[in-house]
């Protein structure tokens, strides 16, 4: 089933939240449901996952090239502090928030499924895993100097497009339904 209410109105959607909150999962599902292009900021931010980043201008160029002349797309992940040039394109921003204990459990499980024993002490991804977990755990308390709730809230306060906030644990299908209903209510 397509989310037809968004065609012509909410065609360019950005989904953001803390690492482990489900932005990529929801973004992929929404792009499939809407039959449109899906982009994830991690694919442009990282030159080598969790160890080497692309320069901001390179990230922007890569995303611009991917978006091209597409009228409809979903972009997941955070681009606060480096991708503000895209703000004017957003028809809707979806902010996902999960309590820290739920989010961190999901993040640890995701990394375990991706990398298995490589994230255990002595594994070749252990150091990156520890860095990711320590950084992600700070989301609710850290200041705007890192990807944090306060940084996201400050960034959200500057937007002129509609913002849909999804807080708490719910299924991807429930979130898709809320987005669809939001599209009908405007």
C-alpha positions in Angstrom: 0.0 0.0 0.0 1.4 3.4 -1.0 1.2 6.4 1.3 -0.6 8.5 -1.4 -1.5 11.4 0.9 2.1 12.5 0.8 2.4 12.7 -3.0 2.6 16.4 -3.9 2.7 17.5 -0.2 5.2 15.7 1.9 7.6 14.4 -0.7 11.0 15.0 0.9 11.1 13.5 4.4 14.0 13.6 6.9 14.1 11.2 9.8 16.5 11.8 12.7 17.1 10.6 16.2 19.8 9.0 18.4 21.9 6.1 17.2 19.8 3.0 17.8 16.5 4.8 17.7 15.4 3.2 14.4 15.8 6.1 11.9 17.4 3.9 9.3 14.8 1.1 9.7 11.9 3.5 9.5 13.5 5.4 6.6 13.9 2.2 4.6 10.4 1.1 5.3 8.9 4.5 4.4 10.8 4.6 1.2 9.6 1.2 0.2 6.0 2.1 1.2 6.2 5.3 -0.9 8.3 3.7 -3.7 10.9 6.5 -3.5 14.6 7.0 -3.1 16.2 6.2 0.3 19.3 7.8 1.7 21.1 7.4 5.0 23.5 10.1 6.3 25.9 7.4 7.6 26.6 6.3 4.0 27.9 9.8 3.4 29.3 10.7 6.8 31.7 7.8 7.1 34.6 7.1 4.7 35.4 4.1 6.9 32.6 3.1 9.3 33.2 4.6 12.8 36.8 5.4 12.2 37.3 7.9 9.3 34.8 10.6 8.3 34.3 12.3 4.9 34.8 16.1 4.8 31.5 18.0 5.2 31.7 19.4 1.7 32.2 15.9 0.3 29.2 14.6 2.2 27.0 17.4 0.9 28.2 16.7 -2.7 27.5 13.0 -2.3 24.0 13.6 -1.0 23.2 16.2 -3.7 24.4 13.7 -6.4 22.2 11.0 -4.9 19.1 13.2 -4.6 19.7 14.5 -8.1 16.4 15.7 -9.5 14.3 13.2 -7.5 11.1 14.8 -6.3 10.4 12.2 -3.6 12.9 10.8 -1.2 13.5 9.8 2.5 16.7 10.8 4.2 17.5 9.1 7.6 20.2 10.0 10.1 21.6 13.2 11.5 23.0 16.0 9.4 22.9 18.6 12.1 26.0 20.9 12.0 27.1 20.0 8.5 24.1 19.5 6.2 21.9 22.5 7.0 22.0 23.3 3.2 19.3 20.6 2.8 16.9 22.1 5.4 15.0 24.1 2.8 14.3 20.9 0.9 12.4 19.2 3.7 8.6 18.9 3.6 8.6 17.0 6.9 11.1 16.1 9.6 10.3 13.1 11.8 12.2 13.0 15.1 12.4 9.6 16.9 13.1 9.4 20.6 13.5 6.3 22.6 14.5 6.1 26.3 18.2 5.5 26.7 18.0 1.9 28.2 15.8 0.7 25.3 17.9 2.4 22.6 21.2 1.2 24.0 19.9 -2.4 24.2 18.8 -2.2 20.6 22.1 -0.6 19.5 24.2 -3.3 21.3 22.1 -6.0 19.7 22.4 -4.4 16.3 26.2 -4.3 16.5 26.3 -7.9 17.9 24.3 -9.1 14.9 26.4 -7.1 12.4 29.8 -8.0 13.8 29.5 -11.0 16.1 32.6 -11.8 18.1 34.5 -9.0 16.4 33.1 -6.6 19.0 34.2 -8.7 22.0 37.4 -7.9 23.8 40.3 -8.9 21.6 38.1 -8.7 18.5 39.1 -6.5 15.6 36.1 -4.1 16.1 36.2 -4.0 19.9 37.7 -0.5 20.1 35.3 1.0 17.6 32.4 -0.8 19.4 33.4 0.6 22.8 33.8 4.1 21.3 30.3 3.9 19.6 28.6 2.6 22.8 30.2 5.3 25.0 29.4 8.1 22.6 25.8 6.8 22.0 25.1 6.5 25.8 25.8 10.2 26.2 22.9 11.3 23.8 20.4 12.4 26.6 23.0 14.2 28.7 25.6 15.7 26.3 25.6 19.2 25.0 25.3 20.3 21.4 29.0 19.6 20.8 28.1 16.0 19.9 25.1 14.3 18.4 22.8 14.8 21.4 19.2 15.4 22.3 19.9 19.0 23.1 21.7 19.4 19.8 18.8 17.9 17.9 16.2 19.9 19.8 18.1 23.1 19.1 18.3 22.2 15.4 14.6 21.2 15.3 13.7 24.6 16.7 15.2 26.3 13.6 13.1 24.4 11.1 10.2 25.9 9.2 8.7 22.7 7.9 6.4 20.5 10.0 8.0 18.3 12.6 6.5 15.0 13.7 7.8 13.6 17.0 7.6 9.9 17.6 8.5 9.0 21.2 8.5 5.6 22.9 8.6 2.1 21.6 6.3 1.2 18.7 6.5 -1.0 15.7 7.7 0.3 12.3 4.2 -0.4 11.0 2.7 1.8 13.8 5.1 4.6 13.0 4.3 4.3 9.3 0.6 4.6 10.2 1.2 7.7 12.3 3.2 9.3 9.4 0.3 8.5 7.0 -2.2 10.0 9.4 0.0 13.1 9.9 0.0 13.5 6.1 -3.8 13.4 6.1 -4.3 15.9 8.9 -2.4 18.9 7.5 
